[in-house]
C-alpha cells in the first residue's frame, strides 16, 4: 500500500521538476504575438520572457535580419514600424550568456492605414456589346476606346478579340479575333502600339495601333498568368490574379520587379483589370463589385470604391464588373463588365 502511494508522489515530483526546468530554460517573445497585424507607423513593444537560470551578457534585436538594437539587460525595446515594408516581418532576439546563444522568433504583419471609402454616381450611360466578355479597356490620347475580350461561348464564334470602339454608339470600328488557342486578357497602349495579354498561355502580343497588325510577342516571367495591364508612362504594370503587381520594361516586356498589394487587413489578391490614373493604379477585384486604388510605389490600397448595384442586370457568374478606362482629355472615368450591355461614365463620391 505504501509503495502504491509512493509511486504517484514520485511521478508528480518528477513532472514538477521537468516543468520547472522547462520554464527555467524558456526564452520567447511575449509581445508581439506571432502574426499580429500592425498599422504602419505604430510603435510596438518587444517584450521577452527570459530563462531564470542565466545571466545576460547581451541581447541583439533584429527585424528581417536587420539589427534594431543591442542591450545588456532585460528591459523591453520599442519597434518603430514607420519605415517597415508591408507584409510579414520576422522579429528575432539573440540572447548571449556564458558563451552560449539562444534565439527567439516572432513576426508581425505590417499593413497600411484604412483606405478611403467611395461610392459612385452614374454621369452617363452608353451602349456596350452584350457579347463582349470584357477583359481590358483603355482610351488612347485621342479619345478612341480599345477593348480586349475573352472567348466566352456567347461571343461571336466564342473567340477572344481586340477591338476599337466608338464608345458613344457602341459600334465596333475595327476588330481582330485571336486564334482559338488563346484567351484574351488585359491590354494597354504605349505610343502607337497596343499590348495585349493572354490568360494561361504565358504570352503577350504587340500590335500596331493603326491597323491591328501583330508586330511582336513576348513570354511572361515569374507571373504565371495574364490578367490586367496598364502603363504609367515609364513601365507596364501587370496583374496575374494574385496580390502582386509586376513591373515590365516598356520596350522589352521583361519583368523587372513587383510589389505586393495590401489593405488594412492584409494582402489583397484577385487583382484583375487595371488602369493607371494620376499616379495610382485602379484595379477591379475579381468577382467583387469593387475597385481598389493602389499606390504602385508601396503597394498600399489607398481607396476602395463600392460599385454594388451599378449594373442591375448583373447575373451571378461570368458577368463580373471588369473594365476600367480613363479619358485623360475629359478627365472622365468609365467602367463596364463581362457581357454587360452598358458602358458607364461614373464619378467616385467620397464617403
ROLONU-176081 format. One record per residue (C-alpha): residue in one letter; x, y, z. Coordinates in steps of 0.2 Angstrom, whole numbers, plus 5000, padded with zeros to 4 digits. Example, Ala and Ser with C-alpha at 12.3 -4.5 7.8 and 13.67 -1.06 7.14 Angstrom:
2
   residu     px     py     pz
        a   5062   4978   5039
        s   5068   4995   5036
This chain:
351
   residu     px     py     pz
        x   5000   5000   5000
        x   5014   5012   5004
        x   5023   5008   4988
        x   5007   5012   4978
        x   5006   5029   4987
        x   5024   5032   4984
        x   5024   5030   4965
        x   5012   5044   4961
        x   5021   5055   4973
        x   5037   5052   4964
        x   5029   5054   4947
        x   5021   5071   4952
        x   5038   5077   4959
        x   5046   5072   4943
        x   5034   5081   4932
        x   5035   5096   4943
        x   5054   5096   4941
        x   5053   5094   4922
        x   5041   5109   4921
        x   5052   5119   4932
        x   5067   5115   4921
        x   5056   5119   4906
        x   5051   5136   4912
        x   5068   5140   4918
        x   5075   5137   4901
        x   5061   5146   4891
        x   5066   5161   4880
        x   5052   5168   4870
        x   5043   5184   4864
        x   5028   5188   4875
        x   5024   5203   4864
        x   5021   5204   4849
        x   5011   5188   4847
        x   5016   5179   4831
        x   5005   5185   4816
        x   5000   5201   4825
        x   4993   5214   4812
        x   5001   5231   4814
        x   4997   5248   4805
        x   5012   5255   4798
        x   5019   5269   4809
        x   5013   5260   4825
        x   5026   5258   4839
        x   5027   5240   4845
        x   5035   5235   4862
        x   5046   5220   4860
        x   5045   5210   4877
        x   5054   5194   4881
        x   5052   5180   4893
        x   5069   5175   4899
        x   5076   5160   4907
        x   5078   5161   4926
        x   5095   5152   4926
        x   5105   5163   4915
        x   5115   5179   4917
        x   5113   5191   4902
        x   5128   5196   4893
        x   5119   5204   4878
        x   5103   5204   4868
        x   5103   5208   4849
        x   5085   5213   4842
        x   5083   5212   4823
        x   5069   5213   4810
        x   5072   5203   4794
        x   5090   5201   4799
        x   5092   5220   4801
        x   5098   5224   4818
        x   5087   5236   4828
        x   5095   5237   4845
        x   5108   5229   4856
        x   5105   5228   4875
        x   5114   5221   4891
        x   5098   5220   4901
        x   5080   5213   4900
        x   5070   5229   4898
        x   5059   5229   4883
        x   5063   5240   4867
        x   5051   5248   4856
        x   5050   5244   4837
        x   5045   5259   4826
        x   5036   5252   4810
        x   5036   5269   4801
        x   5049   5263   4788
        x   5044   5244   4788
        x   5039   5236   4772
        x   5021   5229   4771
        x   5018   5211   4774
        x   5025   5198   4786
        x   5041   5204   4795
        x   5052   5192   4805
        x   5057   5198   4823
        x   5071   5190   4832
        x   5081   5191   4848
        x   5098   5183   4851
        x   5102   5180   4869
        x   5121   5178   4873
        x   5126   5172   4890
        x   5141   5162   4897
        x   5147   5159   4879
        x   5130   5152   4873
        x   5117   5159   4862
        x   5098   5157   4861
        x   5086   5164   4848
        x   5068   5169   4850
        x   5057   5172   4835
        x   5040   5181   4832
        x   5033   5190   4817
        x   5021   5205   4813
        x   5011   5208   4798
        x   5013   5227   4793
        x   4998   5234   4784
        x   4994   5252   4778
        x   4981   5264   4785
        x   4962   5261   4782
        x   4959   5266   4764
        x   4947   5280   4760
        x   4929   5274   4755
        x   4920   5279   4739
        x   4903   5277   4732
        x   4898   5282   4715
        x   4887   5292   4704
        x   4882   5287   4686
        x   4885   5303   4675
        x   4881   5295   4658
        x   4877   5278   4650
        x   4882   5271   4633
        x   4878   5255   4624
        x   4891   5241   4625
        x   4891   5225   4616
        x   4882   5212   4627
        x   4893   5198   4619
        x   4909   5206   4623
        x   4917   5196   4638
        x   4927   5212   4643
        x   4945   5209   4650
        x   4954   5225   4645
        x   4948   5243   4642
        x   4958   5259   4638
        x   4956   5275   4629
        x   4971   5282   4619
        x   4976   5300   4619
        x   4964   5304   4605
        x   4949   5298   4615
        x   4947   5282   4605
        x   4942   5267   4616
        x   4950   5250   4614
        x   4944   5233   4621
        x   4951   5216   4624
        x   4939   5202   4626
        x   4940   5184   4631
        x   4932   5169   4622
        x   4916   5167   4631
        x   4905   5155   4622
        x   4891   5168   4620
        x   4903   5179   4610
        x   4905   5179   4591
        x   4912   5161   4587
        x   4917   5160   4605
        x   4934   5169   4601
        x   4944   5182   4610
        x   4946   5198   4601
        x   4954   5215   4600
        x   4943   5230   4596
        x   4942   5248   4593
        x   4926   5255   4599
        x   4915   5271   4596
        x   4911   5272   4614
        x   4896   5284   4612
        x   4887   5272   4600
        x   4895   5255   4605
        x   4899   5252   4587
        x   4915   5241   4584
        x   4926   5251   4572
        x   4939   5238   4570
        x   4941   5220   4576
        x   4953   5205   4575
        x   4950   5188   4583
        x   4963   5179   4592
        x   4967   5161   4587
        x   4956   5149   4597
        x   4971   5143   4607
        x   4972   5160   4616
        x   4961   5168   4629
        x   4962   5187   4628
        x   4965   5197   4644
        x   4971   5214   4648
        x   4978   5227   4636
        x   4986   5244   4637
        x   4993   5257   4624
        x   5011   5263   4623
        x   5013   5276   4609
        x   5007   5268   4593
        x   5007   5250   4600
        x   4994   5240   4609
        x   5000   5227   4621
        x   4988   5213   4624
        x   4989   5199   4637
        x   4983   5181   4636
        x   4977   5171   4651
        x   4986   5155   4654
        x   4996   5154   4638
        x   5010   5164   4646
        x   5012   5175   4631
        x   5008   5193   4626
        x   5005   5201   4609
        x   5011   5218   4602
        x   5000   5226   4588
        x   5001   5242   4578
        x   4988   5253   4584
        x   4984   5259   4567
        x   4979   5243   4559
        x   4980   5229   4572
        x   4994   5221   4563
        x   5003   5210   4575
        x   5021   5216   4576
        x   5028   5206   4591
        x   5025   5194   4606
        x   5034   5191   4622
        x   5034   5177   4636
        x   5030   5180   4654
        x   5042   5180   4668
        x   5038   5175   4686
        x   5020   5180   4684
        x   5011   5163   4679
        x   4996   5171   4671
        x   4990   5187   4662
        x   4975   5197   4669
        x   4976   5215   4669
        x   4988   5228   4661
        x   4991   5247   4662
        x   5005   5259   4658
        x   5012   5273   4669
        x   5022   5282   4656
        x   5038   5273   4660
        x   5034   5254   4663
        x   5020   5242   4661
        x   5011   5236   4676
        x   5003   5218   4675
        x   4992   5208   4687
        x   4991   5189   4687
        x   4976   5186   4699
        x   4987   5186   4714
        x   4990   5200   4727
        x   5006   5206   4716
        x   5008   5219   4703
        x   5023   5216   4691
        x   5033   5229   4683
        x   5038   5226   4665
        x   5050   5235   4654
        x   5040   5245   4641
        x   5052   5241   4627
        x   5057   5223   4630
        x   5042   5217   4641
        x   5054   5209   4653
        x   5048   5208   4671
        x   5059   5220   4682
        x   5051   5218   4699
        x   5035   5218   4708
        x   5025   5225   4723
        x   5013   5216   4734
        x   4996   5224   4737
        x   4989   5227   4755
        x   4974   5235   4763
        x   4972   5237   4782
        x   4968   5219   4784
        x   4982   5211   4774
        x   4986   5206   4756
        x   4973   5208   4743
        x   4973   5195   4729
        x   4962   5193   4714
        x   4968   5209   4706
        x   4961   5210   4689
        x   4959   5223   4675
        x   4970   5239   4678
        x   4970   5257   4674
        x   4983   5270   4678
        x   4976   5287   4684
        x   4986   5301   4691
        x   4999   5291   4699
        x   4988   5277   4706
        x   4983   5260   4699
        x   4964   5257   4699
        x   4960   5238   4699
        x   4945   5228   4698
        x   4944   5214   4711
        x   4938   5198   4703
        x   4921   5193   4707
        x   4918   5209   4718
        x   4909   5225   4713
        x   4924   5234   4720
        x   4938   5245   4713
        x   4954   5247   4723
        x   4965   5262   4721
        x   4983   5257   4724
        x   4999   5266   4727
        x   5011   5257   4715
        x   5027   5263   4724
        x   5022   5255   4741
        x   5008   5243   4737
        x   4996   5251   4749
        x   4977   5252   4744
        x   4973   5270   4747
        x   4955   5269   4742
        x   4941   5257   4739
        x   4926   5261   4728
        x   4910   5251   4731
        x   4900   5249   4714
        x   4887   5237   4720
        x   4871   5240   4710
        x   4878   5249   4696
        x   4873   5236   4683
        x   4855   5230   4688
        x   4855   5215   4675
        x   4871   5208   4683
        x   4870   5188   4684
        x   4878   5178   4697
        x   4893   5172   4687
        x   4903   5176   4672
        x   4895   5193   4672
        x   4908   5202   4684
        x   4912   5221   4684
        x   4928   5221   4674
        x   4934   5236   4663
        x   4941   5252   4669
        x   4945   5266   4656
        x   4951   5284   4660
        x   4948   5298   4647
        x   4963   5309   4651
        x   4956   5323   4639
        x   4940   5325   4648
        x   4946   5318   4665
        x   4932   5305   4664
        x   4931   5288   4672
        x   4922   5274   4663
        x   4918   5256   4669
        x   4909   5241   4661
        x   4909   5222   4664
        x   4909   5205   4656
        x   4894   5203   4644
        x   4887   5220   4650
        x   4875   5230   4639
        x   4881   5246   4646
        x   4897   5256   4647
        x   4895   5269   4662
        x   4904   5285   4664
        x   4905   5287   4683
        x   4911   5299   4697
        x   4918   5292   4713
        x   4910   5300   4728
        x   4920   5301   4744
        x   4910   5294   4759
